[in-house]
Amino acid sequence: MSAVELAPGAEKNAFASMMATLIRQNLDDHPSRDKAIKAAKGRASIEVTDLGIDVTFVFDRERVVVYDGVRGIPDVRLRAPAEVVMATSNMEPGPFGLPDPRGETNRKVWEALREGRLEIVGALRSPLLFAALGRLLAVR
């Protein structure tokens, strides 16, 4: 199984600690999600706009390291208020693992995207990284 690490100093960021714990728990509950780490290489950041909290995930196909703050230039970047960030972990899966458009949470996330409250940059340029992040943070 791939390693999930909290970078030195990241423990001071409760959100970074929570993200590392969530990924570990998801890998324990769904061992097949380990493939997401093995497929991904690059940096992804989540910026919680209303709380001023940022984390960066660095994937190297062997492990994912969670950092406090935005580190380097992320290949994939998500920016949203806490409510929307948390909702993305609860999106309802549909056929082929894609979001089910009938899901209530999914509709709320798409609405946030349309309204500009959720900004996603780099998903089309780095689809494996974007998919890996989504898969590892999904609680369903």
C-alpha positions in Angstrom: 0.0 0.0 0.0 1.2 3.5 -0.8 2.3 5.8 2.0 0.4 8.9 3.1 2.6 11.3 4.9 2.2 14.6 6.7 5.1 17.0 5.8 7.2 18.3 8.7 5.4 21.3 10.2 2.0 20.5 8.6 0.7 19.2 11.9 0.1 22.8 12.9 -2.6 23.0 10.1 -5.6 21.1 11.4 -7.0 20.9 7.9 -3.8 19.3 6.6 -3.9 16.7 9.4 -7.5 16.0 8.7 -6.8 15.5 5.0 -4.0 13.1 5.7 -6.2 11.1 8.1 -9.1 11.1 5.7 -6.9 9.6 2.9 -5.4 7.0 5.2 -8.9 6.0 6.4 -10.2 5.8 2.8 -7.3 3.6 1.8 -8.0 1.3 4.7 -11.7 1.1 3.8 -11.1 0.9 0.1 -7.7 -0.6 -0.7 -8.3 -0.4 -4.4 -8.0 3.4 -4.2 -4.3 2.8 -3.7 -4.2 2.7 -7.6 -5.0 6.4 -7.6 -1.7 7.3 -5.9 0.2 5.0 -8.2 -1.3 6.7 -11.2 -0.7 10.3 -10.1 2.4 12.5 -10.2 2.3 16.2 -9.4 1.0 18.8 -7.0 -2.6 19.6 -6.1 -3.8 22.3 -3.7 -7.0 23.0 -1.9 -7.5 26.6 -0.8 -10.4 27.1 1.7 -11.2 30.7 0.9 -13.4 31.7 3.8 -11.0 30.2 6.4 -7.7 31.2 4.8 -6.5 27.6 5.1 -4.5 26.0 2.3 -2.9 22.5 1.8 -0.9 21.0 -1.0 -0.8 17.3 -1.9 2.4 16.1 -3.6 2.0 12.8 -5.5 5.0 10.8 -6.7 3.4 7.5 -7.7 4.6 5.9 -4.5 3.2 8.2 -1.9 1.2 11.4 -1.2 2.6 14.0 1.1 0.3 16.6 2.6 1.8 20.1 3.2 0.6 23.1 5.1 -0.1 25.9 2.6 0.4 26.1 -1.1 3.8 24.7 -2.0 5.3 25.3 -5.4 3.0 25.7 -8.4 0.1 23.3 -8.2 -0.8 21.3 -11.3 -4.4 21.2 -10.0 -5.9 23.8 -7.8 -9.3 23.9 -6.1 -10.5 27.1 -4.4 -13.8 27.3 -2.5 -15.4 28.1 0.8 -15.3 25.3 3.5 -18.9 24.2 2.9 -18.2 23.5 -0.8 -14.8 21.8 -0.1 -16.4 19.5 2.3 -19.3 18.8 -0.1 -16.9 17.6 -2.7 -15.9 14.6 -0.5 -19.6 13.6 -0.4 -20.4 13.6 -4.1 -22.5 10.7 -5.2 -20.8 8.4 -7.7 -22.6 7.3 -10.8 -21.7 5.1 -13.8 -18.0 4.6 -14.4 -17.2 6.5 -11.1 -18.3 9.8 -12.6 -20.5 12.1 -10.5 -24.2 11.2 -10.7 -26.0 14.3 -12.0 -29.1 13.3 -10.0 -27.3 13.5 -6.7 -28.3 16.3 -4.4 -24.7 17.0 -3.3 -23.5 16.9 -6.8 -26.0 19.5 -7.9 -24.8 21.7 -5.1 -21.2 21.4 -6.1 -22.1 22.1 -9.8 -24.1 25.1 -8.7 -21.1 26.4 -6.8 -18.9 25.9 -9.9 -21.4 27.8 -12.1 -21.7 30.6 -9.6 -17.9 30.9 -9.2 -17.8 29.9 -5.6 -15.8 26.8 -6.6 -12.8 27.3 -8.9 -11.0 24.3 -10.4 -7.8 25.0 -12.3 -5.7 22.3 -14.1 -8.2 19.4 -14.1 -8.1 19.1 -17.9 -4.3 19.5 -18.1 -3.7 16.9 -15.3 -6.7 14.5 -15.4 -5.0 11.6 -13.6 -3.9 13.9 -10.7 -7.4 15.5 -10.5 -9.1 12.1 -10.5 -6.6 10.7 -7.9 -7.3 13.6 -5.5 -11.1 13.2 -5.9 -10.9 9.4 -5.4 -8.7 9.7 -2.3 -10.9 12.3 -0.7 -14.2 10.8 -1.5 -15.9 9.2 1.5 -18.4 7.2 -0.6 
